[in-house]
């Protein structure tokens, strides 16, 4: 499973460095179930995976981190939270999923959905399959803030 998760980690690091001019530091990944999934986030961007692998990938953040990222991307203040912040979170997960899809092209074909945004304090993500294990990769962003990249994949080859 490590070889399938590493592209998500390295792509996330690259996307934040290249697009957001911000370094993110991955923490120790862990398995979670739907019931255990941390409900501490304010916003999540979710992309479905289909084809020779099924599942989903999500990025979850606090509002303050999402606002800072959007300000870096647009060069404008976005407080309070607005639709542009939601769009920025959707674009970040879209870029991550698109680049990971490209890195897997030689092994198997993956199709990705359009991003879905889930907003609300302590929201819950409904993951695709009961048997799918969710791998959570915590990241530190902006020196002391947290975000999480979550991956649930079933490989069908």
C-alpha positions in Angstrom: 0.0 0.0 0.0 3.0 2.3 0.7 3.8 2.5 -3.0 0.3 3.7 -3.7 0.2 6.3 -1.0 3.6 7.9 -1.5 2.6 9.6 -4.8 -0.2 11.3 -2.9 2.2 12.6 -0.2 4.9 13.8 -2.7 2.2 15.4 -5.0 0.6 17.2 -2.0 4.0 18.6 -1.0 4.8 19.7 -4.6 1.4 21.3 -5.1 1.6 23.4 -1.9 5.2 24.4 -2.7 4.6 25.3 -6.4 1.1 26.8 -6.3 0.7 28.0 -2.7 4.3 29.0 -2.1 3.9 27.2 1.2 5.8 24.2 2.6 3.8 21.4 4.1 5.3 18.7 6.4 3.8 15.3 6.4 3.2 13.5 9.7 2.8 9.9 10.5 0.0 8.4 8.4 -2.6 6.2 10.1 -5.6 4.0 9.2 -9.0 5.2 10.0 -12.5 3.9 9.5 -15.6 5.9 8.5 -16.7 6.0 12.1 -13.3 7.1 13.4 -12.7 9.8 10.8 -11.7 13.0 12.6 -14.6 15.5 12.6 -12.4 18.5 13.5 -12.3 20.1 10.1 -14.2 23.1 8.7 -13.9 22.3 5.0 -13.0 19.4 2.8 -12.5 19.0 -0.9 -13.3 15.5 -2.1 -12.6 13.8 -5.5 -13.9 10.3 -6.4 -11.7 7.7 -8.1 -13.0 5.2 -10.6 -11.7 2.8 -13.2 -9.1 0.2 -12.3 -9.1 1.7 -8.8 -12.1 3.0 -6.9 -12.3 5.2 -3.9 -11.8 8.9 -3.0 -9.2 11.4 -2.0 -9.9 14.4 0.3 -8.1 17.3 1.7 -9.5 18.7 5.0 -8.6 22.0 6.6 -9.6 24.5 9.2 -11.2 27.8 7.8 -8.1 29.8 8.8 -5.8 27.6 6.7 -8.2 27.6 3.7 -8.4 31.4 3.9 -4.6 31.8 4.0 -4.2 29.5 1.0 -6.7 31.5 -1.0 -5.1 34.8 -0.1 -1.8 33.4 -1.4 -3.4 32.1 -4.6 -5.4 35.3 -5.3 -3.3 38.0 -3.7 -6.5 39.3 -2.0 -8.1 39.1 1.5 -11.0 36.7 1.8 -12.2 37.1 5.3 -14.8 36.1 6.2 -14.9 32.8 4.3 -16.4 33.2 0.8 -17.1 31.1 -2.4 -13.6 31.9 -3.7 -12.1 30.0 -0.7 -14.3 27.0 -1.4 -13.2 27.1 -5.1 -9.6 27.3 -4.0 -9.9 24.2 -1.9 -11.6 22.4 -4.8 -8.9 23.4 -7.1 -6.1 22.2 -4.8 -7.7 18.7 -4.4 -8.3 18.7 -8.2 -4.6 19.4 -8.9 -3.5 16.8 -6.4 -5.8 14.1 -7.8 -4.9 15.0 -11.4 -1.2 14.8 -10.8 -1.5 11.5 -8.9 -3.6 10.1 -11.7 -0.9 11.0 -14.1 1.8 9.2 -12.0 -0.2 6.0 -12.0 -0.8 5.9 -15.8 1.7 3.2 -16.5 0.2 0.8 -13.8 -3.5 1.3 -14.2 -6.1 3.8 -15.4 -7.9 6.0 -13.0 -10.7 8.4 -13.7 -11.3 11.3 -11.3 -14.6 13.1 -10.6 -15.2 16.8 -10.3 -14.3 18.1 -6.8 -17.0 18.2 -4.2 -16.8 20.7 -1.3 -18.1 19.8 2.1 -18.3 22.8 4.5 -19.3 23.0 8.1 -17.7 22.7 11.5 -17.0 19.0 12.5 -18.5 17.7 9.2 -18.3 14.1 8.2 -17.3 12.6 4.9 -19.2 9.6 3.7 -16.6 7.3 2.1 -17.4 5.0 -0.9 -17.2 1.5 0.4 -17.6 -0.1 3.8 -14.6 -2.4 3.3 -12.3 0.4 2.1 -9.7 1.5 4.6 -9.1 5.2 4.9 -5.4 6.3 5.1 -5.1 9.7 6.8 -1.9 11.7 6.2 -1.7 14.7 8.6 0.3 17.6 7.4 1.6 20.7 9.2 1.0 23.9 7.2 1.9 27.5 8.1 4.4 26.2 10.8 1.8 25.2 13.3 -1.6 24.6 11.6 -2.9 21.2 10.6 -4.5 19.7 7.5 -5.2 16.2 6.5 -5.0 14.3 3.1 -7.2 11.2 3.2 -7.0 8.4 0.7 -9.4 5.5 0.3 -8.5 3.2 -2.6 -9.5 -0.3 -3.8 -7.3 -1.5 -6.6 -9.3 -3.6 -9.1 -6.5 -5.0 -11.4 
